[in-house]
Amino acid sequence: MLKWALIFLVISIIAGFFGFSGVSAATATIARVLFGIALVIFLIFLVLALLAGQAVL
């Protein structure tokens, strides 16, 4: 998911450089949403791993 967020970020930067502000804004929004989803999934797995580690001990 982070890979796609980085791809959309690069597309946004390139589109902004060439003056396509609409495309740039749209891809930047997609990149921001994908990064947020990846961050939430990471935090969920982190909490689950910590809880599983405590259950083993």
Residue frames as a rotation matrix with the C-alpha (Angstrom) as fourth column:
MET 1
0.573 0.819 0.000 0.00
0.819 -0.573 0.000 0.00
0.000 0.000 -1.000 0.00
LEU 2
0.417 -0.501 -0.758 2.88
0.131 -0.792 0.596 2.33
-0.899 -0.348 -0.265 0.74
LYS 3
-0.602 -0.629 0.492 4.27
0.540 0.133 0.831 1.51
-0.588 0.766 0.259 -2.70
TRP 4
-0.054 0.677 0.734 1.09
0.956 -0.177 0.233 2.82
0.288 0.715 -0.637 -4.34
ALA 5
0.781 0.303 -0.545 1.10
0.506 -0.820 0.269 5.91
-0.365 -0.486 -0.794 -2.12
LEU 6
-0.083 -0.902 -0.423 4.64
0.140 -0.431 0.891 6.71
-0.987 0.014 0.162 -3.26
ILE 7
-0.599 -0.074 0.797 3.72
0.779 0.178 0.602 6.11
-0.187 0.981 -0.049 -6.91
PHE 8
0.420 0.834 0.359 0.79
0.869 -0.484 0.106 8.52
0.262 0.267 -0.927 -6.68
LEU 9
0.612 -0.284 -0.738 2.99
0.305 -0.776 0.552 11.05
-0.730 -0.563 -0.389 -4.87
VAL 10
-0.522 -0.850 0.074 5.56
0.344 -0.130 0.930 10.94
-0.781 0.511 0.360 -7.69
ILE 11
-0.328 0.496 0.804 2.79
0.925 -0.002 0.379 11.29
0.190 0.868 -0.459 -10.30
SER 12
0.705 0.637 -0.310 1.44
0.699 -0.697 0.158 14.27
-0.115 -0.328 -0.937 -8.37
ILE 13
0.198 -0.726 -0.659 4.82
0.180 -0.634 0.752 15.99
-0.964 -0.268 0.005 -8.28
ILE 14
-0.734 -0.480 0.480 5.44
0.517 0.064 0.854 15.39
-0.441 0.875 0.201 -11.99
ALA 15
0.008 0.824 0.566 1.94
0.960 -0.164 0.225 16.59
0.278 0.542 -0.793 -12.93
GLY 16
0.729 0.224 -0.647 2.38
0.502 -0.818 0.282 19.70
-0.466 -0.530 -0.708 -10.79
PHE 17
-0.257 -0.922 -0.289 5.71
0.271 -0.356 0.895 20.42
-0.928 0.152 0.341 -12.46
PHE 18
-0.828 -0.048 0.559 4.10
0.559 0.015 0.829 20.32
-0.048 0.999 0.014 -15.90
GLY 19
-0.911 0.412 0.017 1.16
-0.412 -0.911 0.010 22.48
0.020 0.002 1.000 -14.83
PHE 20
-0.294 0.842 -0.452 -1.62
0.010 0.475 0.880 19.91
0.956 0.254 -0.148 -14.51
SER 21
-0.758 -0.082 0.647 -2.91
-0.584 -0.356 -0.730 21.21
0.290 -0.931 0.222 -11.20
GLY 22
0.292 0.943 0.157 -6.15
-0.945 0.259 0.201 19.20
0.149 -0.207 0.967 -11.26
VAL 23
0.595 -0.168 -0.786 -4.37
-0.056 0.967 -0.249 15.91
0.801 0.193 0.566 -11.81
SER 24
-0.496 -0.868 0.037 -1.77
-0.030 -0.026 -0.999 16.87
0.868 -0.496 -0.014 -9.24
ALA 25
-0.457 0.399 0.795 -4.37
-0.876 -0.355 -0.326 17.62
0.152 -0.846 0.511 -6.58
ALA 26
0.626 0.756 -0.191 -6.28
-0.727 0.655 0.207 14.41
0.281 0.009 0.960 -7.27
THR 27
0.394 -0.540 -0.744 -3.21
0.153 0.837 -0.526 12.17
0.906 0.093 0.412 -7.11
ALA 28
-0.670 -0.603 0.432 -1.97
-0.296 -0.318 -0.901 13.94
0.681 -0.731 0.034 -3.98
THR 29
-0.011 0.763 0.647 -5.31
-0.998 -0.050 0.042 13.23
0.064 -0.645 0.762 -2.31
ILE 30
0.789 0.261 -0.557 -5.15
-0.321 0.947 -0.010 9.56
0.524 0.187 0.831 -3.34
ALA 31
-0.128 -0.927 -0.353 -1.59
0.131 0.337 -0.933 9.31
0.983 -0.166 0.078 -1.99
ARG 32
-0.616 -0.066 0.785 -2.64
-0.676 -0.467 -0.570 10.90
0.404 -0.882 0.243 1.31
VAL 33
0.435 0.859 0.271 -5.59
-0.897 0.386 0.216 8.50
0.081 -0.337 0.938 1.71
LEU 34
0.663 -0.237 -0.710 -3.50
-0.033 0.938 -0.344 5.43
0.748 0.252 0.614 0.88
PHE 35
-0.475 -0.876 0.083 -0.83
-0.067 -0.058 -0.996 6.51
0.878 -0.479 -0.031 3.36
GLY 36
-0.335 0.439 0.834 -3.46
-0.926 -0.320 -0.203 7.01
0.177 -0.840 0.513 6.06
ILE 37
0.754 0.628 -0.192 -4.93
-0.602 0.778 0.177 3.56
0.261 -0.018 0.965 5.45
ALA 38
0.286 -0.739 -0.610 -1.47
0.161 0.665 -0.730 1.97
0.945 0.111 0.309 5.55
LEU 39
-0.625 -0.520 0.582 -0.72
-0.419 -0.405 -0.812 3.78
0.658 -0.752 0.035 8.81
VAL 40
0.133 0.772 0.621 -3.95
-0.990 0.077 0.117 2.56
0.043 -0.631 0.775 10.41
ILE 41
0.828 0.137 -0.543 -3.29
-0.227 0.969 -0.102 -1.03
0.512 0.208 0.834 9.31
PHE 42
-0.164 -0.968 -0.191 0.25
0.051 0.185 -0.981 -0.80
0.985 -0.170 0.019 10.70
LEU 43
-0.548 -0.017 0.837 -1.01
-0.758 -0.412 -0.505 0.42
0.353 -0.911 0.212 14.07
ILE 44
0.578 0.802 0.153 -3.62
-0.808 0.537 0.242 -2.36
0.112 -0.264 0.958 14.26
PHE 45
0.660 -0.384 -0.646 -1.00
0.097 0.896 -0.433 -5.03
0.745 0.223 0.629 13.56
LEU 46
-0.436 -0.839 0.325 1.37
-0.215 -0.253 -0.943 -3.43
0.874 -0.481 -0.070 16.07
VAL 47
-0.169 0.473 0.865 -1.25
-0.982 -0.153 -0.109 -3.60
0.081 -0.868 0.490 18.83
LEU 48
0.832 0.514 -0.208 -2.14
-0.513 0.856 0.064 -7.18
0.211 0.053 0.976 17.90
ALA 49
0.257 -0.831 -0.494 1.54
0.116 0.534 -0.837 -8.21
0.959 0.158 0.234 17.98
LEU 50
-0.586 -0.462 0.665 2.03
-0.548 -0.378 -0.746 -6.62
0.597 -0.802 -0.031 21.39
LEU 51
0.226 0.758 0.612 -1.05
-0.972 0.219 0.087 -8.37
-0.069 -0.614 0.786 22.76
ALA 52
0.846 0.040 -0.532 0.05
-0.202 0.947 -0.249 -11.71
0.494 0.318 0.809 21.31
GLY 53
-0.147 -0.984 -0.097 3.52
-0.070 0.108 -0.992 -11.27
0.987 -0.139 -0.085 22.80
GLN 54
-0.480 0.047 0.876 2.06
-0.850 -0.273 -0.451 -10.67
0.218 -0.961 0.171 26.26
ALA 55
0.630 0.770 0.100 -0.17
-0.775 0.616 0.140 -13.75
0.046 -0.166 0.985 25.94
VAL 56
0.499 -0.534 -0.682 2.86
-0.006 0.785 -0.619 -15.96
0.867 0.313 0.388 25.28
LEU 57
-0.603 -0.748 0.278 4.66
-0.266 -0.141 -0.954 -14.73
0.752 -0.649 -0.114 28.36
